[in-house]
Amino acid sequence: MGILLRWLGAFLLLAAIFNPTSWNYVSWAREAWGQQTPLVVFLGLILGVIAMIYLVATLRSIGILGSIVIAAIFAAGIWVLTDWGLLGLDNSAVNIWLGLLVLSLILGIGMSWSILRQRLSGQQTTDEVDG
């Protein structure tokens, strides 16, 4: 359940920052910049910090190479679905939602990697701290 919640958190975060509808931070910030600049900056910083937590945790757990491999796996899956005619890429809104889905899955996997590795291998993960 924790893995699903981590992915859902990543998806909601990315969708809150940007999505193809008008209900996202980027669209709101463009419209409200002149009238509500302090609020735009404040909420942008909060979203940025949360995104940074997800990104740093992902890069520490699976690294850049792991992120690229996971992205390549999802890209190949999308390629297969497109080749089979199950998915059309002519709709830009669908492409954006697919991109958000893939990015959120990468962040969710990154945030959950130690849990997944422990469940698969049965080994505990510990961090070494220099003292």
C-alpha positions as CSV (number, residue, x, y, z in Angstrom):
1,M,0.0,0.0,0.0
2,G,2.9,2.3,0.8
3,I,4.3,1.9,-2.7
4,L,0.9,2.8,-4.3
5,L,0.7,5.9,-2.1
6,R,4.2,7.0,-3.0
7,W,3.3,6.7,-6.7
8,L,-0.1,8.5,-6.2
9,G,1.7,11.3,-4.4
10,A,4.2,11.7,-7.2
11,F,1.4,11.7,-9.8
12,L,-0.7,14.2,-7.9
13,L,2.4,16.4,-7.4
14,L,3.3,16.4,-11.1
15,A,-0.4,16.9,-12.2
16,A,-0.7,19.8,-9.8
17,I,2.4,21.4,-11.3
18,F,1.4,20.9,-14.9
19,N,-1.3,19.0,-16.8
20,P,-3.2,19.6,-20.1
21,T,-6.2,21.1,-18.3
22,S,-6.4,24.7,-16.9
23,W,-6.3,23.3,-13.4
24,N,-2.6,23.4,-12.7
25,Y,0.0,25.6,-11.1
26,V,1.7,26.7,-14.3
27,S,-1.5,28.0,-15.9
28,W,-2.7,29.6,-12.6
29,A,0.7,31.3,-12.0
30,R,0.7,32.8,-15.5
31,E,-2.7,34.4,-15.0
32,A,-2.2,35.4,-11.3
33,W,1.4,36.7,-11.5
34,G,0.6,40.4,-11.6
35,Q,-2.2,40.3,-8.9
36,Q,-1.0,37.6,-6.6
37,T,2.8,37.4,-7.0
38,P,3.7,36.6,-3.4
39,L,1.2,33.7,-3.3
40,V,2.5,32.4,-6.7
41,V,6.0,32.5,-5.4
42,F,5.1,30.9,-2.1
43,L,3.1,28.0,-3.7
44,G,5.8,27.6,-6.3
45,L,8.5,27.2,-3.6
46,I,6.4,24.6,-1.8
47,L,5.8,22.6,-4.9
48,G,9.4,22.9,-5.8
49,V,10.6,21.6,-2.4
50,I,8.2,18.6,-2.6
51,A,9.4,17.8,-6.1
52,M,13.0,18.1,-5.0
53,I,12.4,15.6,-2.2
54,Y,11.0,13.1,-4.7
55,L,13.8,13.8,-7.2
56,V,16.6,13.6,-4.7
57,A,15.2,10.4,-3.1
58,T,14.8,8.8,-6.6
59,L,18.3,9.8,-7.7
60,R,19.8,8.4,-4.4
61,S,18.0,5.1,-4.6
62,I,18.0,4.2,-8.3
63,G,20.3,6.9,-9.8
64,I,20.3,8.5,-13.2
65,L,21.0,5.2,-15.0
66,G,18.2,3.4,-13.2
67,S,15.8,6.3,-14.1
68,I,16.9,6.1,-17.7
69,V,16.4,2.3,-17.8
70,I,12.9,2.6,-16.2
71,A,12.0,5.4,-18.6
72,A,13.2,3.2,-21.5
73,I,11.1,0.3,-20.3
74,F,8.0,2.5,-20.2
75,A,8.9,4.1,-23.6
76,A,9.2,0.6,-25.1
77,G,5.8,-0.3,-23.7
78,I,4.2,2.7,-25.2
79,W,5.9,1.9,-28.5
80,V,4.4,-1.6,-28.4
81,L,0.9,-0.3,-27.6
82,T,1.3,2.2,-30.4
83,D,2.5,-0.4,-32.9
84,W,-0.4,-2.7,-32.0
85,G,-2.8,0.2,-32.6
86,L,-4.0,0.3,-29.0
87,L,-2.7,3.7,-28.4
88,G,-2.6,6.7,-30.7
89,L,-0.1,9.5,-30.1
90,D,-1.9,12.2,-32.2
91,N,-3.6,13.7,-29.2
92,S,-1.3,16.1,-27.3
93,A,-3.3,15.9,-24.1
94,V,-3.0,12.1,-24.0
95,N,0.8,12.5,-24.6
96,I,1.1,14.9,-21.7
97,W,-0.9,12.5,-19.4
98,L,1.3,9.6,-20.5
99,G,4.4,11.7,-19.8
100,L,3.0,12.5,-16.3
101,L,2.2,8.9,-15.7
102,V,5.7,7.7,-16.7
103,L,7.5,10.4,-14.7
104,S,5.3,9.7,-11.7
105,L,6.0,6.0,-12.0
106,I,9.8,6.7,-12.1
107,L,9.5,8.9,-9.0
108,G,7.2,6.4,-7.2
109,I,9.6,3.5,-8.0
110,G,12.5,5.7,-6.8
111,M,10.8,6.6,-3.6
112,S,9.9,2.9,-3.0
113,W,13.0,1.2,-4.2
114,S,14.4,0.1,-0.8
115,I,11.0,-1.4,0.1
116,L,10.8,-3.2,-3.3
117,R,14.4,-4.5,-2.9
118,Q,13.8,-5.7,0.6
119,R,10.6,-7.5,-0.4
120,L,12.3,-9.1,-3.4
121,S,15.6,-10.1,-1.7
122,G,14.6,-10.4,1.9
123,Q,17.5,-8.2,2.9
124,Q,17.4,-5.0,4.9
125,T,18.9,-1.8,3.6
126,T,20.9,0.4,5.8
127,D,22.6,3.7,5.2
128,E,26.3,4.1,6.2
129,V,27.0,7.3,8.0
130,D,30.5,8.6,8.4
131,G,31.2,9.4,12.0
